[in-house]
Amino acid sequence: MTMVSRVFSIVTFGICMCLLSSNIAMHHLTSSKVVILPAAQPPAVVASVFHAVPPPLRIYGWGDCLCRTHISATEKDDWLMDLLSVLHEVFRFHDIFHVLGYGTLLGAVRGGDINPYEVDNDILVNATAFNITARLQHSLLAKKMIIFKDSIYRVCELDPDRAARPTGWTPWLDKSNSRICLYNDVYPTIMRAKYLVDWVTGDQVRLTSWKLDSISIRNVSFPSFPSDVSMQLILNRYGPGWESPPSGQLNRHGHEQWKVSLVERVGRE
């Protein structure tokens, strides 16, 4: 074999060895690093993954609340109990701090029942930690309820038909009491480490403990402040005669006249 042939053979062999090494390395690299991407998901499947994301916030108001024209006193109290129970369930699901207050607390302390002299439920929340979110609104809508702000937060049953009402209508401006609308009042209450500010009276109420107690309405437990704090809230709002129901003086204990008229009407039906 000539010198030229030998050189050519050596060069050819070297090139082959390089190519072989390169292939081996590439195979090792791809086999250890390969990532198999799934086929693109059809739109329906992708959408289903995000089905739990609530729709954007919608602004509601009194005109969206369900009202009735005829209702008995028993039906009124049953309706209020349903509204309170659903709101408690939703707030607990979202880990929202809440306690009973004012007229609802008074009814629970006085007789373990819905306050028969009220047309709403009263719930206190922490003002600095509470706001209307899309998820909260979505959860309430799933229960056919809505929330909106009108000086305080209101939660009522959604009227699917949105019966026609005058612009700016509210339950207390309906002088004829032709519509009976029941709802939850949610008070954004200033709460500090050692006191809270009574939303109605503006008084400071000393907080001896942040450990919540519970109180029953119709054998259903609801969260409440410790008994001494609850009693102070009742005394601030209703005075020392809080233990005795109005009995003929329905406007005692600070009940607004529109509530007096409405409760009297319901009691006659």
HELIX and SHEET records of a PDB file:
HELIX    1   1 MET A    3  LYS A   33  1                                  31    
HELIX    2   2 PRO A   43  VAL A   49  1                                   7    
HELIX    3   3 TRP A   62  ASP A   64  5                                   3    
HELIX    4   4 ALA A   73  PHE A   93  1                                  21    
HELIX    5   5 TYR A  102  GLY A  111  1                                  10    
HELIX    6   6 ALA A  134  ALA A  142  1                                   9    
HELIX    7   7 PRO A  171  LEU A  173  5                                   3    
HELIX    8   8 SER A  227  TYR A  238  1                                  12    
HELIX    9   9 ARG A  252  GLY A  254  5                                   3    
HELIX   10  10 GLN A  257  ARG A  268  1                                  12    
SHEET    1   A 5 HIS A  98  LEU A 100  0                                        
SHEET    2   A 5 ASP A 120  ASN A 126 -1                                        
SHEET    3   A 5 TYR A 183  THR A 189  1                                        
SHEET    4   A 5 TYR A 153  GLU A 157 -1                                        
SHEET    5   A 5 MET A 145  LYS A 149 -1                                        
SHEET    1   B 2 TYR A 195  VAL A 197  0                                        
SHEET    2   B 2 GLN A 204  ARG A 206 -1                                        
SHEET    1   C 2 ASP A 213  ILE A 217  0                                        
SHEET    2   C 2 VAL A 220  SER A 224 -1                                        
END                                                                             
